[in-house]
């Protein structure tokens, strides 16, 4: 799995961080998403998929490898 985020689309809701804190974080100054790893391990794939699904701004894009 390859993960990409569209930071300008992010609305800083933090749902991705709650669901997959090993993959996503938020900037302290404005809460915008920070991608910690573009290729998360298989055990995190379900949480990353759920993060992409619940993102209110659709700012997370996944590519299966």
Predicted model as a PDB file, atoms N, CA, C, CB and O in Angstrom, pLDDT in the B-factor column:
MODEL        1                                                                  
ATOM      1  N   UNK A   1       0.845  -1.180   0.000  1.00 97.00           N  
ATOM      2  CA  UNK A   1       0.000   0.000   0.000  1.00 97.00           C  
ATOM      3  C   UNK A   1       0.888   1.240   0.000  1.00 97.00           C  
ATOM      4  CB  UNK A   1      -0.960   0.000   1.221  1.00 97.00           C  
ATOM      5  O   UNK A   1       1.882   1.323   0.722  1.00 97.00           O  
ATOM      6  N   UNK A   2       0.496   2.193  -0.830  1.00 98.00           N  
ATOM      7  CA  UNK A   2       1.174   3.485  -0.867  1.00 98.00           C  
ATOM      8  C   UNK A   2       0.152   4.553  -0.482  1.00 98.00           C  
ATOM      9  CB  UNK A   2       1.799   3.771  -2.288  1.00 98.00           C  
ATOM     10  O   UNK A   2      -0.963   4.561  -1.004  1.00 98.00           O  
ATOM     11  N   UNK A   3       0.524   5.450   0.422  1.00 98.00           N  
ATOM     12  CA  UNK A   3      -0.369   6.485   0.934  1.00 98.00           C  
ATOM     13  C   UNK A   3       0.112   7.853   0.478  1.00 98.00           C  
ATOM     14  CB  UNK A   3      -0.454   6.427   2.473  1.00 98.00           C  
ATOM     15  O   UNK A   3       1.304   8.154   0.536  1.00 98.00           O  
ATOM     16  N   UNK A   4      -0.820   8.675   0.026  1.00 98.00           N  
ATOM     17  CA  UNK A   4      -0.527  10.072  -0.297  1.00 98.00           C  
ATOM     18  C   UNK A   4      -1.575  10.939   0.381  1.00 98.00           C  
ATOM     19  CB  UNK A   4      -0.509  10.315  -1.849  1.00 98.00           C  
ATOM     20  O   UNK A   4      -2.728  10.534   0.524  1.00 98.00           O  
ATOM     21  N   UNK A   5      -1.170  12.136   0.798  1.00 98.00           N  
ATOM     22  CA  UNK A   5      -2.124  13.086   1.373  1.00 98.00           C  
ATOM     23  C   UNK A   5      -2.077  14.387   0.591  1.00 98.00           C  
ATOM     24  CB  UNK A   5      -1.822  13.340   2.873  1.00 98.00           C  
ATOM     25  O   UNK A   5      -1.022  14.824   0.132  1.00 98.00           O  
ATOM     26  N   UNK A   6      -3.235  14.987   0.454  1.00 98.00           N  
ATOM     27  CA  UNK A   6      -3.372  16.289  -0.209  1.00 98.00           C  
ATOM     28  C   UNK A   6      -3.543  17.322   0.900  1.00 98.00           C  
ATOM     29  CB  UNK A   6      -4.597  16.315  -1.233  1.00 98.00           C  
ATOM     30  O   UNK A   6      -4.664  17.644   1.294  1.00 98.00           O  
ATOM     31  N   UNK A   7      -2.429  17.834   1.394  1.00 97.00           N  
ATOM     32  CA  UNK A   7      -2.447  18.729   2.556  1.00 97.00           C  
ATOM     33  C   UNK A   7      -3.351  19.946   2.343  1.00 97.00           C  
ATOM     34  CB  UNK A   7      -1.034  19.194   2.872  1.00 97.00           C  
ATOM     35  O   UNK A   7      -4.073  20.307   3.273  1.00 97.00           O  
ATOM     36  N   UNK A   8      -3.356  20.596   1.181  1.00 97.00           N  
ATOM     37  CA  UNK A   8      -4.247  21.746   1.011  1.00 97.00           C  
ATOM     38  C   UNK A   8      -5.741  21.408   1.172  1.00 97.00           C  
ATOM     39  CB  UNK A   8      -4.020  22.351  -0.349  1.00 97.00           C  
ATOM     40  O   UNK A   8      -6.538  22.283   1.511  1.00 97.00           O  
ATOM     41  N   UNK A   9      -6.116  20.156   0.932  1.00 97.00           N  
ATOM     42  CA  UNK A   9      -7.527  19.743   1.107  1.00 97.00           C  
ATOM     43  C   UNK A   9      -7.870  19.449   2.563  1.00 97.00           C  
ATOM     44  CB  UNK A   9      -7.822  18.506   0.260  1.00 97.00           C  
ATOM     45  O   UNK A   9      -9.041  19.478   2.940  1.00 97.00           O  
ATOM     46  N   UNK A  10      -6.871  19.168   3.374  1.00 98.00           N  
ATOM     47  CA  UNK A  10      -7.075  18.768   4.767  1.00 98.00           C  
ATOM     48  C   UNK A  10      -7.844  19.848   5.530  1.00 98.00           C  
ATOM     49  CB  UNK A  10      -5.720  18.489   5.455  1.00 98.00           C  
ATOM     50  O   UNK A  10      -7.591  21.043   5.376  1.00 98.00           O  
ATOM     51  N   UNK A  11      -8.800  19.389   6.366  1.00 97.00           N  
ATOM     52  CA  UNK A  11      -9.567  20.313   7.200  1.00 97.00           C  
ATOM     53  C   UNK A  11      -9.232  20.145   8.688  1.00 97.00           C  
ATOM     54  CB  UNK A  11     -11.066  20.100   6.974  1.00 97.00           C  
ATOM     55  O   UNK A  11      -9.924  20.680   9.554  1.00 97.00           O  
ATOM     56  N   UNK A  12      -8.171  19.400   8.965  1.00 97.00           N  
ATOM     57  CA  UNK A  12      -7.636  19.240  10.322  1.00 97.00           C  
ATOM     58  C   UNK A  12      -8.627  18.614  11.295  1.00 97.00           C  
ATOM     59  CB  UNK A  12      -7.202  20.573  10.854  1.00 97.00           C  
ATOM     60  O   UNK A  12      -8.665  18.992  12.466  1.00 97.00           O  
ATOM     61  N   UNK A  13      -9.426  17.664  10.826  1.00 97.00           N  
ATOM     62  CA  UNK A  13     -10.381  17.016  11.722  1.00 97.00           C  
ATOM     63  C   UNK A  13      -9.710  16.012  12.654  1.00 97.00           C  
ATOM     64  CB  UNK A  13     -11.458  16.322  10.915  1.00 97.00           C  
ATOM     65  O   UNK A  13     -10.227  15.735  13.736  1.00 97.00           O  
ATOM     66  N   UNK A  14      -8.569  15.466  12.246  1.00 97.00           N  
ATOM     67  CA  UNK A  14      -7.807  14.565  13.097  1.00 97.00           C  
ATOM     68  C   UNK A  14      -8.282  13.128  13.121  1.00 97.00           C  
ATOM     69  CB  UNK A  14      -7.818  15.076  14.453  1.00 97.00           C  
ATOM     70  O   UNK A  14      -7.745  12.325  13.885  1.00 97.00           O  
ATOM     71  N   UNK A  15      -9.261  12.777  12.319  1.00 97.00           N  
ATOM     72  CA  UNK A  15      -9.770  11.401  12.318  1.00 97.00           C  
ATOM     73  C   UNK A  15      -8.690  10.403  11.912  1.00 97.00           C  
ATOM     74  CB  UNK A  15     -10.969  11.281  11.375  1.00 97.00           C  
ATOM     75  O   UNK A  15      -8.622   9.303  12.459  1.00 97.00           O  
ATOM     76  N   UNK A  16      -7.859  10.779  10.969  1.00 98.00           N  
ATOM     77  CA  UNK A  16      -6.790   9.883  10.514  1.00 98.00           C  
ATOM     78  C   UNK A  16      -5.809   9.592  11.642  1.00 98.00           C  
ATOM     79  CB  UNK A  16      -6.046  10.493   9.314  1.00 98.00           C  
ATOM     80  O   UNK A  16      -5.343   8.462  11.787  1.00 98.00           O  
ATOM     81  N   UNK A  17      -5.499  10.596  12.432  1.00 98.00           N  
ATOM     82  CA  UNK A  17      -4.558  10.431  13.538  1.00 98.00           C  
ATOM     83  C   UNK A  17      -5.143   9.521  14.610  1.00 98.00           C  
ATOM     84  CB  UNK A  17      -4.190  11.793  14.141  1.00 98.00           C  
ATOM     85  O   UNK A  17      -4.429   8.701  15.189  1.00 98.00           O  
ATOM     86  N   UNK A  18      -6.424   9.660  14.872  1.00 98.00           N  
ATOM     87  CA  UNK A  18      -7.072   8.803  15.869  1.00 98.00           C  
ATOM     88  C   UNK A  18      -7.089   7.346  15.428  1.00 98.00           C  
ATOM     89  CB  UNK A  18      -8.499   9.279  16.131  1.00 98.00           C  
ATOM     90  O   UNK A  18      -6.914   6.445  16.248  1.00 98.00           O  
ATOM     91  N   UNK A  19      -7.297   7.114  14.136  1.00 98.00           N  
ATOM     92  CA  UNK A  19      -7.404   5.747  13.624  1.00 98.00           C  
ATOM     93  C   UNK A  19      -6.056   5.104  13.321  1.00 98.00           C  
ATOM     94  CB  UNK A  19      -8.243   5.738  12.384  1.00 98.00           C  
ATOM     95  O   UNK A  19      -5.896   3.898  13.507  1.00 98.00           O  
ATOM     96  N   UNK A  20      -5.095   5.880  12.861  1.00 98.00           N  
ATOM     97  CA  UNK A  20      -3.799   5.327  12.459  1.00 98.00           C  
ATOM     98  C   UNK A  20      -2.656   6.252  12.901  1.00 98.00           C  
ATOM     99  CB  UNK A  20      -3.755   5.114  10.924  1.00 98.00           C  
ATOM    100  O   UNK A  20      -2.008   6.875  12.060  1.00 98.00           O  
ATOM    101  N   UNK A  21      -2.408   6.345  14.203  1.00 98.00           N  
ATOM    102  CA  UNK A  21      -1.395   7.275  14.710  1.00 98.00           C  
ATOM    103  C   UNK A  21       0.036   6.929  14.311  1.00 98.00           C  
ATOM    104  CB  UNK A  21      -1.479   7.332  16.193  1.00 98.00           C  
ATOM    105  O   UNK A  21       0.926   7.770  14.436  1.00 98.00           O  
ATOM    106  N   UNK A  22       0.272   5.711  13.835  1.00 98.00           N  
ATOM    107  CA  UNK A  22       1.612   5.348  13.373  1.00 98.00           C  
ATOM    108  C   UNK A  22       1.852   5.800  11.942  1.00 98.00           C  
ATOM    109  CB  UNK A  22       1.820   3.845  13.481  1.00 98.00           C  
ATOM    110  O   UNK A  22       2.982   5.757  11.456  1.00 98.00           O  
ATOM    111  N   UNK A  23       0.791   6.234  11.263  1.00 98.00           N  
ATOM    112  CA  UNK A  23       0.893   6.636   9.864  1.00 98.00           C  
ATOM    113  C   UNK A  23       0.660   8.132   9.684  1.00 98.00           C  
ATOM    114  CB  UNK A  23      -0.099   5.854   9.023  1.00 98.00           C  
ATOM    115  O   UNK A  23       1.280   8.765   8.829  1.00 98.00           O  
ATOM    116  N   UNK A  24      -0.246   8.699  10.500  1.00 98.00           N  
ATOM    117  CA  UNK A  24      -0.602  10.106  10.365  1.00 98.00           C  
ATOM    118  C   UNK A  24      -0.356  10.861  11.661  1.00 98.00           C  
ATOM    119  CB  UNK A  24      -2.060  10.249   9.947  1.00 98.00           C  
ATOM    120  O   UNK A  24      -0.451  10.304  12.754  1.00 98.00           O  
ATOM    121  N   UNK A  25      -0.037  12.144  11.514  1.00 98.00           N  
ATOM    122  CA  UNK A  25       0.085  13.048  12.652  1.00 98.00           C  
ATOM    123  C   UNK A  25      -0.493  14.385  12.202  1.00 98.00           C  
ATOM    124  CB  UNK A  25       1.591  13.190  13.142  1.00 98.00           C  
ATOM    125  O   UNK A  25      -0.926  14.529  11.059  1.00 98.00           O  
ATOM    126  N   UNK A  26      -0.498  15.352  13.100  1.00 98.00           N  
ATOM    127  CA  UNK A  26      -0.989  16.695  12.774  1.00 98.00           C  
ATOM    128  C   UNK A  26       0.053  17.720  13.172  1.00 98.00           C  
ATOM    129  CB  UNK A  26      -2.339  16.987  13.482  1.00 98.00           C  
ATOM    130  O   UNK A  26       0.730  17.580  14.191  1.00 98.00           O  
ATOM    131  N   UNK A  27       0.173  18.768  12.341  1.00 97.00           N  
ATOM    132  CA  UNK A  27       1.093  19.862  12.669  1.00 97.00           C  
ATOM    133  C   UNK A  27       0.562  20.604  13.890  1.00 97.00           C  
ATOM    134  CB  UNK A  27       1.266  20.838  11.460  1.00 97.00           C  
ATOM    135  O   UNK A  27      -0.643  20.823  14.018  1.00 97.00           O  
ATOM    136  N   UNK A  28       1.452  20.983  14.771  1.00 96.00           N  
ATOM    137  CA  UNK A  28       1.061  21.689  15.993  1.00 96.00           C  
ATOM    138  C   UNK A  28       0.442  23.047  15.700  1.00 96.00           C  
ATOM    139  CB  UNK A  28       2.262  21.865  16.900  1.00 96.00           C  
ATOM    140  O   UNK A  28      -0.503  23.458  16.373  1.00 96.00           O  
ATOM    141  N   UNK A  29       0.968  23.746  14.698  1.00 96.00           N  
ATOM    142  CA  UNK A  29       0.530  25.122  14.473  1.00 96.00           C  
ATOM    143  C   UNK A  29      -0.868  25.246  13.862  1.00 96.00           C  
ATOM    144  CB  UNK A  29       1.510  25.808  13.586  1.00 96.00           C  
ATOM    145  O   UNK A  29      -1.561  26.233  14.113  1.00 96.00           O  
ATOM    146  N   UNK A  30      -1.294  24.258  13.061  1.00 97.00           N  
ATOM    147  CA  UNK A  30      -2.606  24.413  12.414  1.00 97.00           C  
ATOM    148  C   UNK A  30      -3.420  23.126  12.319  1.00 97.00           C  
ATOM    149  CB  UNK A  30      -2.419  24.964  11.040  1.00 97.00           C  
ATOM    150  O   UNK A  30      -4.532  23.140  11.792  1.00 97.00           O  
ATOM    151  N   UNK A  31      -2.889  22.025  12.817  1.00 97.00           N  
ATOM    152  CA  UNK A  31      -3.635  20.778  12.822  1.00 97.00           C  
ATOM    153  C   UNK A  31      -3.676  20.037  11.499  1.00 97.00           C  
ATOM    154  CB  UNK A  31      -5.000  21.046  13.248  1.00 97.00           C  
ATOM    155  O   UNK A  31      -4.353  19.014  11.390  1.00 97.00           O  
ATOM    156  N   UNK A  32      -2.975  20.523  10.500  1.00 98.00           N  
ATOM    157  CA  UNK A  32      -2.996  19.875   9.192  1.00 98.00           C  
ATOM    158  C   UNK A  32      -2.263  18.535   9.256  1.00 98.00           C  
ATOM    159  CB  UNK A  32      -2.359  20.790   8.119  1.00 98.00           C  
ATOM    160  O   UNK A  32      -1.355  18.342  10.064  1.00 98.00           O  
ATOM    161  N   UNK A  33      -2.678  17.629   8.395  1.00 98.00           N  
ATOM    162  CA  UNK A  33      -2.143  16.273   8.384  1.00 98.00           C  
ATOM    163  C   UNK A  33      -0.651  16.250   8.033  1.00 98.00           C  
ATOM    164  CB  UNK A  33      -2.922  15.415   7.396  1.00 98.00           C  
ATOM    165  O   UNK A  33      -0.164  17.032   7.217  1.00 98.00           O  
ATOM    166  N   UNK A  34       0.050  15.314   8.688  1.00 98.00           N  
ATOM    167  CA  UNK A  34       1.446  15.021   8.385  1.00 98.00           C  
ATOM    168  C   UNK A  34       1.514  13.514   8.144  1.00 98.00           C  
ATOM    169  CB  UNK A  34       2.426  15.485   9.558  1.00 98.00           C  
ATOM    170  O   UNK A  34       1.098  12.729   8.997  1.00 98.00           O  
ATOM    171  N   UNK A  35       2.029  13.114   7.005  1.00 98.00           N  
ATOM    172  CA  UNK A  35       2.173  11.700   6.684  1.00 98.00           C  
ATOM    173  C   UNK A  35       3.504  11.204   7.248  1.00 98.00           C  
ATOM    174  CB  UNK A  35       2.094  11.461   5.140  1.00 98.00           C  
ATOM    175  O   UNK A  35       4.566  11.704   6.878  1.00 98.00           O  
ATOM    176  N   UNK A  36       3.442  10.226   8.137  1.00 98.00           N  
ATOM    177  CA  UNK A  36       4.644   9.705   8.785  1.00 98.00           C  
ATOM    178  C   UNK A  36       5.315   8.615   7.966  1.00 98.00           C  
ATOM    179  CB  UNK A  36       4.303   9.173  10.155  1.00 98.00           C  
ATOM    180  O   UNK A  36       6.537   8.468   8.013  1.00 98.00           O  
ATOM    181  N   UNK A  37       4.528   7.848   7.217  1.00 98.00           N  
ATOM    182  CA  UNK A  37       5.082   6.799   6.372  1.00 98.00           C  
ATOM    183  C   UNK A  37       4.214   6.608   5.139  1.00 98.00           C  
ATOM    184  CB  UNK A  37       5.205   5.480   7.151  1.00 98.00           C  
ATOM    185  O   UNK A  37       2.997   6.456   5.246  1.00 98.00           O  
ATOM    186  N   UNK A  38       4.837   6.617   3.975  1.00 98.00           N  
ATOM    187  CA  UNK A  38       4.099   6.454   2.722  1.00 98.00           C  
ATOM    188  C   UNK A  38       3.754   4.994   2.448  1.00 98.00           C  
ATOM    189  CB  UNK A  38       4.907   7.017   1.564  1.00 98.00           C  
ATOM    190  O   UNK A  38       2.820   4.711   1.699  1.00 98.00           O  
ATOM    191  N   UNK A  39       4.489   4.076   3.041  1.00 98.00           N  
ATOM    192  CA  UNK A  39       4.295   2.645   2.811  1.00 98.00           C  
ATOM    193  C   UNK A  39       4.167   1.918   4.144  1.00 98.00           C  
ATOM    194  CB  UNK A  39       5.464   2.058   1.984  1.00 98.00           C  
ATOM    195  O   UNK A  39       5.117   1.283   4.601  1.00 98.00           O  
ATOM    196  N   UNK A  40       2.993   2.010   4.767  1.00 98.00           N  
ATOM    197  CA  UNK A  40       2.822   1.404   6.084  1.00 98.00           C  
ATOM    198  C   UNK A  40       2.859  -0.122   6.002  1.00 98.00           C  
ATOM    199  CB  UNK A  40       1.506   1.864   6.711  1.00 98.00           C  
ATOM    200  O   UNK A  40       2.552  -0.698   4.959  1.00 98.00           O  
ATOM    201  N   UNK A  41       3.236  -0.775   7.108  1.00 98.00           N  
ATOM    202  CA  UNK A  41       3.242  -2.235   7.134  1.00 98.00           C  
ATOM    203  C   UNK A  41       1.819  -2.793   7.032  1.00 98.00           C  
ATOM    204  CB  UNK A  41       3.919  -2.741   8.416  1.00 98.00           C  
ATOM    205  O   UNK A  41       0.843  -2.105   7.333  1.00 98.00           O  
ATOM    206  N   UNK A  42       1.727  -4.031   6.610  1.00 97.00           N  
ATOM    207  CA  UNK A  42       0.437  -4.675   6.348  1.00 97.00           C  
ATOM    208  C   UNK A  42      -0.509  -4.638   7.546  1.00 97.00           C  
ATOM    209  CB  UNK A  42       0.661  -6.105   5.934  1.00 97.00           C  
ATOM    210  O   UNK A  42      -1.722  -4.536   7.365  1.00 97.00           O  
ATOM    211  N   UNK A  43       0.013  -4.717   8.739  1.00 98.00           N  
ATOM    212  CA  UNK A  43      -0.859  -4.736   9.922  1.00 98.00           C  
ATOM    213  C   UNK A  43      -1.584  -3.406  10.151  1.00 98.00           C  
ATOM    214  CB  UNK A  43      -0.043  -5.083  11.154  1.00 98.00           C  
ATOM    215  O   UNK A  43      -2.529  -3.347  10.938  1.00 98.00           O  
ATOM    216  N   UNK A  44      -1.152  -2.345   9.473  1.00 98.00           N  
ATOM    217  CA  UNK A  44      -1.813  -1.041   9.606  1.00 98.00           C  
ATOM    218  C   UNK A  44      -2.760  -0.724   8.441  1.00 98.00           C  
ATOM    219  CB  UNK A  44      -0.768   0.049   9.713  1.00 98.00           C  
ATOM    220  O   UNK A  44      -3.447   0.297   8.468  1.00 98.00           O  
ATOM    221  N   UNK A  45      -2.801  -1.575   7.438  1.00 98.00           N  
ATOM    222  CA  UNK A  45      -3.589  -1.285   6.237  1.00 98.00           C  
ATOM    223  C   UNK A  45      -5.075  -1.059   6.526  1.00 98.00           C  
ATOM    224  CB  UNK A  45      -3.441  -2.415   5.253  1.00 98.00           C  
ATOM    225  O   UNK A  45      -5.671  -0.141   5.962  1.00 98.00           O  
ATOM    226  N   UNK A  46      -5.678  -1.865   7.381  1.00 98.00           N  
ATOM    227  CA  UNK A  46      -7.110  -1.684   7.681  1.00 98.00           C  
ATOM    228  C   UNK A  46      -7.371  -0.317   8.301  1.00 98.00           C  
ATOM    229  CB  UNK A  46      -7.609  -2.793   8.630  1.00 98.00           C  
ATOM    230  O   UNK A  46      -8.330   0.358   7.928  1.00 98.00           O  
ATOM    231  N   UNK A  47      -6.529   0.097   9.243  1.00 98.00           N  
ATOM    232  CA  UNK A  47      -6.704   1.402   9.888  1.00 98.00           C  
ATOM    233  C   UNK A  47      -6.494   2.542   8.890  1.00 98.00           C  
ATOM    234  CB  UNK A  47      -5.730   1.550  11.069  1.00 98.00           C  
ATOM    235  O   UNK A  47      -7.189   3.556   8.949  1.00 98.00           O  
ATOM    236  N   UNK A  48      -5.546   2.378   7.981  1.00 98.00           N  
ATOM    237  CA  UNK A  48      -5.291   3.408   6.978  1.00 98.00           C  
ATOM    238  C   UNK A  48      -6.467   3.511   6.005  1.00 98.00           C  
ATOM    239  CB  UNK A  48      -3.986   3.105   6.212  1.00 98.00           C  
ATOM    240  O   UNK A  48      -6.876   4.610   5.631  1.00 98.00           O  
ATOM    241  N   UNK A  49      -7.009   2.356   5.598  1.00 98.00           N  
ATOM    242  CA  UNK A  49      -8.190   2.373   4.714  1.00 98.00           C  
ATOM    243  C   UNK A  49      -9.366   3.077   5.396  1.00 98.00           C  
ATOM    244  CB  UNK A  49      -8.594   0.926   4.317  1.00 98.00           C  
ATOM    245  O   UNK A  49     -10.068   3.870   4.770  1.00 98.00           O  
ATOM    246  N   UNK A  50      -9.574   2.785   6.666  1.00 98.00           N  
ATOM    247  CA  UNK A  50     -10.661   3.437   7.399  1.00 98.00           C  
ATOM    248  C   UNK A  50     -10.411   4.938   7.512  1.00 98.00           C  
ATOM    249  CB  UNK A  50     -10.817   2.817   8.799  1.00 98.00           C  
ATOM    250  O   UNK A  50     -11.347   5.731   7.405  1.00 98.00           O  
ATOM    251  N   UNK A  51      -9.168   5.333   7.726  1.00 98.00           N  
ATOM    252  CA  UNK A  51      -8.829   6.757   7.779  1.00 98.00           C  
ATOM    253  C   UNK A  51      -9.194   7.456   6.485  1.00 98.00           C  
ATOM    254  CB  UNK A  51      -7.343   6.943   8.068  1.00 98.00           C  
ATOM    255  O   UNK A  51      -9.757   8.551   6.500  1.00 98.00           O  
ATOM    256  N   UNK A  52      -8.874   6.828   5.368  1.00 98.00           N  
ATOM    257  CA  UNK A  52      -9.199   7.409   4.063  1.00 98.00           C  
ATOM    258  C   UNK A  52     -10.703   7.501   3.869  1.00 98.00           C  
ATOM    259  CB  UNK A  52      -8.574   6.583   2.935  1.00 98.00           C  
ATOM    260  O   UNK A  52     -11.202   8.469   3.295  1.00 98.00           O  
ATOM    261  N   UNK A  53     -11.424   6.497   4.346  1.00 98.00           N  
ATOM    262  CA  UNK A  53     -12.881   6.474   4.191  1.00 98.00           C  
ATOM    263  C   UNK A  53     -13.558   7.568   5.012  1.00 98.00           C  
ATOM    264  CB  UNK A  53     -13.430   5.111   4.597  1.00 98.00           C  
ATOM    265  O   UNK A  53     -14.496   8.206   4.532  1.00 98.00           O  
ATOM    266  N   UNK A  54     -13.101   7.792   6.232  1.00 98.00           N  
ATOM    267  CA  UNK A  54     -13.774   8.754   7.107  1.00 98.00           C  
ATOM    268  C   UNK A  54     -13.250  10.181   6.972  1.00 98.00           C  
ATOM    269  CB  UNK A  54     -13.636   8.315   8.530  1.00 98.00           C  
ATOM    270  O   UNK A  54     -13.825  11.099   7.558  1.00 98.00           O  
ATOM    271  N   UNK A  55     -12.181  10.387   6.220  1.00 98.00           N  
ATOM    272  CA  UNK A  55     -11.641  11.735   6.053  1.00 98.00           C  
ATOM    273  C   UNK A  55     -12.698  12.649   5.432  1.00 98.00           C  
ATOM    274  CB  UNK A  55     -10.364  11.708   5.176  1.00 98.00           C  
ATOM    275  O   UNK A  55     -13.128  12.408   4.304  1.00 98.00           O  
ATOM    276  N   UNK A  56     -13.125  13.696   6.149  1.00 97.00           N  
ATOM    277  CA  UNK A  56     -14.204  14.551   5.635  1.00 97.00           C  
ATOM    278  C   UNK A  56     -13.811  15.355   4.408  1.00 97.00           C  
ATOM    279  CB  UNK A  56     -14.660  15.491   6.708  1.00 97.00           C  
ATOM    280  O   UNK A  56     -14.680  15.831   3.678  1.00 97.00           O  
ATOM    281  N   UNK A  57     -12.520  15.514   4.171  1.00 97.00           N  
ATOM    282  CA  UNK A  57     -12.061  16.298   3.020  1.00 97.00           C  
ATOM    283  C   UNK A  57     -11.568  15.419   1.869  1.00 97.00           C  
ATOM    284  CB  UNK A  57     -10.953  17.241   3.449  1.00 97.00           C  
ATOM    285  O   UNK A  57     -11.148  15.930   0.831  1.00 97.00           O  
ATOM    286  N   UNK A  58     -11.621  14.100   2.054  1.00 97.00           N  
ATOM    287  CA  UNK A  58     -11.101  13.155   1.065  1.00 97.00           C  
ATOM    288  C   UNK A  58      -9.666  13.511   0.682  1.00 97.00           C  
ATOM    289  CB  UNK A  58     -11.997  13.136  -0.188  1.00 97.00           C  
ATOM    290  O   UNK A  58      -9.305  13.511  -0.495  1.00 97.00           O  
ATOM    291  N   UNK A  59      -8.859  13.812   1.691  1.00 98.00           N  
ATOM    292  CA  UNK A  59      -7.485  14.252   1.473  1.00 98.00           C  
ATOM    293  C   UNK A  59      -6.473  13.109   1.457  1.00 98.00           C  
ATOM    294  CB  UNK A  59      -7.102  15.235   2.532  1.00 98.00           C  
ATOM    295  O   UNK A  59      -5.284  13.334   1.232  1.00 98.00           O  
ATOM    296  N   UNK A  60      -6.943  11.886   1.693  1.00 98.00           N  
ATOM    297  CA  UNK A  60      -6.055  10.720   1.739  1.00 98.00           C  
ATOM    298  C   UNK A  60      -6.321   9.848   0.524  1.00 98.00           C  
ATOM    299  CB  UNK A  60      -6.255   9.907   3.054  1.00 98.00           C  
ATOM    300  O   UNK A  60      -7.458   9.459   0.255  1.00 98.00           O  
ATOM    301  N   UNK A  61      -5.240   9.545  -0.214  1.00 98.00           N  
ATOM    302  CA  UNK A  61      -5.376   8.686  -1.384  1.00 98.00           C  
ATOM    303  C   UNK A  61      -4.506   7.458  -1.184  1.00 98.00           C  
ATOM    304  CB  UNK A  61      -4.988   9.440  -2.690  1.00 98.00           C  
ATOM    305  O   UNK A  61      -3.356   7.561  -0.755  1.00 98.00           O  
ATOM    306  N   UNK A  62      -5.066   6.285  -1.502  1.00 98.00           N  
ATOM    307  CA  UNK A  62      -4.361   5.022  -1.327  1.00 98.00           C  
ATOM    308  C   UNK A  62      -4.177   4.344  -2.678  1.00 98.00           C  
ATOM    309  CB  UNK A  62      -5.124   4.097  -0.354  1.00 98.00           C  
ATOM    310  O   UNK A  62      -5.057   4.372  -3.538  1.00 98.00           O  
ATOM    311  N   UNK A  63      -3.019   3.743  -2.835  1.00 96.00           N  
ATOM    312  CA  UNK A  63      -2.736   2.918  -4.008  1.00 96.00           C  
ATOM    313  C   UNK A  63      -2.293   1.557  -3.493  1.00 96.00           C  
ATOM    314  CB  UNK A  63      -1.636   3.573  -4.941  1.00 96.00           C  
ATOM    315  O   UNK A  63      -1.380   1.467  -2.672  1.00 96.00           O  
ATOM    316  N   UNK A  64      -2.927   0.515  -3.966  1.00 88.00           N  
ATOM    317  CA  UNK A  64      -2.542  -0.840  -3.577  1.00 88.00           C  
ATOM    318  C   UNK A  64      -1.342  -1.268  -4.400  1.00 88.00           C  
ATOM    319  CB  UNK A  64      -3.719  -1.835  -3.763  1.00 88.00           C  
ATOM    320  O   UNK A  64      -1.280  -1.011  -5.603  1.00 88.00           O  
ATOM    321  N   UNK A  65      -0.400  -1.914  -3.757  1.00 73.00           N  
ATOM    322  CA  UNK A  65       0.788  -2.363  -4.485  1.00 73.00           C  
ATOM    323  C   UNK A  65       0.835  -3.866  -4.562  1.00 73.00           C  
ATOM    324  CB  UNK A  65       2.056  -1.838  -3.830  1.00 73.00           C  
ATOM    325  O   UNK A  65       1.767  -4.426  -5.141  1.00 73.00           O  
TER     326      UNK A  65                                                      
ENDMDL                                                                          
END                                                                             
